[in-house]
Amino acid sequence: MKSKYADWFKNMSTYGFTENEDYMTVSKNLENGGRIIEHFISVDMAKQICMIQRNEKGRRCGSRMLTRENTDSALQRSKTTNRAAALPETVTRGRRTAAG
């Protein structure tokens, strides 16, 4: 990144992100009288920022996040399918029997 952080973040914020929803700004006073501004961003905002960066690091990071998200989604679907398969047949059909 060649620009100053403050300029870069202001530029990223123009992509439709909302403060206190997508990110939080925290201002801290330093002992030497200076001030520092930090931003805490959501995972979704981080993903979107990675995808709009026009460099190799941004593409790699975005690709890793998408791979992780796809893996997590597949794992979640697998857990849901396995839970349904473990239920008694009478419940999975949506009917109750005297035993169920």
N, C-alpha and C positions, 0 to 999 in steps of 0.2 A: 504494500500500500504506500503510495507516494504522497498522498495528501495528509494533512493534519487530521487527527482522530475526530475532532469537533466538526470539521468540514465534511468528512466522510460520513459520520453518523447523521448529520443534517441531510445529506444527499440520500442516504438509505431511507430515512424517515419519510421522504416524499413519495415512496412507493405505496402509500396508503396504510401504514402502520399507525396504531392508535396508542397514545401514552396511557399508562395504567391498565391497558388491555394486552397489548403486544410487548410493551417494555415499560420499565420504571426508571425514572431519573433520580439519582441520589447525589446531593451536593454535600461535600464535607469541607469544613474549614480546617486548614493545616496549622500546625503550631507556629510556623514561620510567617503566618499572616496570609498565606496563599489559599487558594481554593481548588478543589478537584471535583470534577463531575464524573460520575460513573453511571453506566446504564446496565440494567439487568434485563435481558431479553428472553422471550419465550422460545421454546424449542421450535415452534412453527416459524417464528420470525427468523431464527437462525437458519433454518432450512431454506427459506425463501431468499435470504441474503446470499447464501452460498450459490443458489441457482442463478442469481443475476450477476455474480462476479465474472468478470471476463479474464480469468487467469486460470492456470492449471490447478493451483491449490484450491480454489473455489469449486472447480468442477470435481476434483477428487473428493473433497469433503461432502459435497452435495450427493455424489454417487454413493458414498459410504452410508450417508443417512438414508437414502432411498432403499438401499440394500437392506439395512437394518429394519426399516419400517416394513418392507415386504416380508422379511423373515418373521418379524413379530406378528404381522397379520396372519401369515400362514400358520404360525404356532397357535394363535388364538382360535382360528377356524378349526384346527385339529383338536384342540381341547374341547371346543363346543361339540364337535362331531363325536368325540369319544364319550363325553358325558351323556349325549342322547343315546348312544349305542348301549351304555351301561344301564339305562333305565329299563324297568320291566316293560314287557311288550304291551301290556294293557294301558300303560301310561303313554307310551309313544304313539299309540293309535288314537289317544284322546278319549278313550272310554274307560269307565271304571267297572270293575267286576266286584262281586261279593268279597273276593279276596283282597282287592286293591282299594 
